[in-house]
Amino acid sequence: MKHSPQYRSRREEERAELKKTTGYKVWSVAFTIMYPFIAVFTFIFSGIVMVFSGISQALAYILGKFVRK
């Protein structure tokens, strides 16, 4: 669906106005500062989940061998 150029320019103006707000500026700065911490936390947490998943799979394999006998 294509919008008329008139509609596009109004939307662009609305976005430009929103970018001037204090909330937008605070959020931009906070997100920029917090992004590395979020990325590192995600990396570490994914690693922890992967380790416990491996332990779970190993235990399921070992217990599966004993239960079948």
C-alpha positions as CSV (number, residue, x, y, z in Angstrom):
1,M,0.0,0.0,0.0
2,K,1.5,3.3,-1.1
3,H,0.9,6.5,0.8
4,S,0.7,9.9,-0.8
5,P,3.7,12.1,-0.6
6,Q,1.7,14.5,1.5
7,Y,1.0,11.8,4.1
8,R,4.7,10.7,4.2
9,S,5.9,14.2,4.9
10,R,3.4,14.6,7.7
11,R,4.6,11.3,9.3
12,E,8.2,12.4,8.9
13,E,7.4,15.7,10.6
14,E,5.7,13.8,13.4
15,R,8.8,11.6,13.9
16,A,11.0,14.7,13.9
17,E,8.8,16.3,16.6
18,L,9.0,13.2,18.7
19,K,12.8,13.1,18.5
20,K,12.9,16.5,20.0
21,T,11.2,15.3,23.2
22,T,13.1,14.9,26.5
23,G,11.8,11.3,26.8
24,Y,13.2,10.3,23.5
25,K,16.6,11.9,24.3
26,V,16.8,10.2,27.7
27,W,15.8,6.8,26.2
28,S,18.4,7.2,23.4
29,V,21.2,7.9,25.9
30,A,20.1,5.2,28.3
31,F,19.8,2.6,25.6
32,T,23.2,3.6,24.2
33,I,24.8,3.2,27.6
34,M,23.0,0.0,28.6
35,Y,23.3,-1.8,25.3
36,P,26.8,-3.3,26.0
37,F,25.6,-4.6,29.4
38,I,22.5,-6.1,27.8
39,A,24.6,-7.8,25.1
40,V,27.1,-9.2,27.6
41,F,24.3,-10.4,29.9
42,T,22.6,-12.1,27.0
43,F,25.8,-13.8,25.9
44,I,26.6,-15.1,29.4
45,F,23.0,-16.2,30.1
46,S,22.9,-18.0,26.7
47,G,26.2,-19.8,27.6
48,I,24.8,-20.8,31.0
49,V,21.6,-22.2,29.4
50,M,23.7,-24.1,26.9
51,V,25.8,-25.7,29.6
52,F,22.7,-26.8,31.6
53,S,21.1,-28.0,28.4
54,G,24.2,-30.2,27.8
55,I,24.1,-31.5,31.3
56,S,20.4,-32.3,30.9
57,Q,20.9,-34.1,27.7
58,A,23.8,-36.1,29.2
59,L,21.8,-37.1,32.2
60,A,18.8,-38.1,30.0
61,Y,21.2,-40.3,27.8
62,I,22.8,-41.9,30.9
63,L,19.5,-42.5,32.7
64,G,17.9,-43.8,29.5
65,K,20.6,-46.5,29.3
66,F,19.9,-47.6,32.8
67,V,16.1,-47.6,32.6
68,R,16.1,-49.7,29.4
69,K,18.1,-52.6,31.0
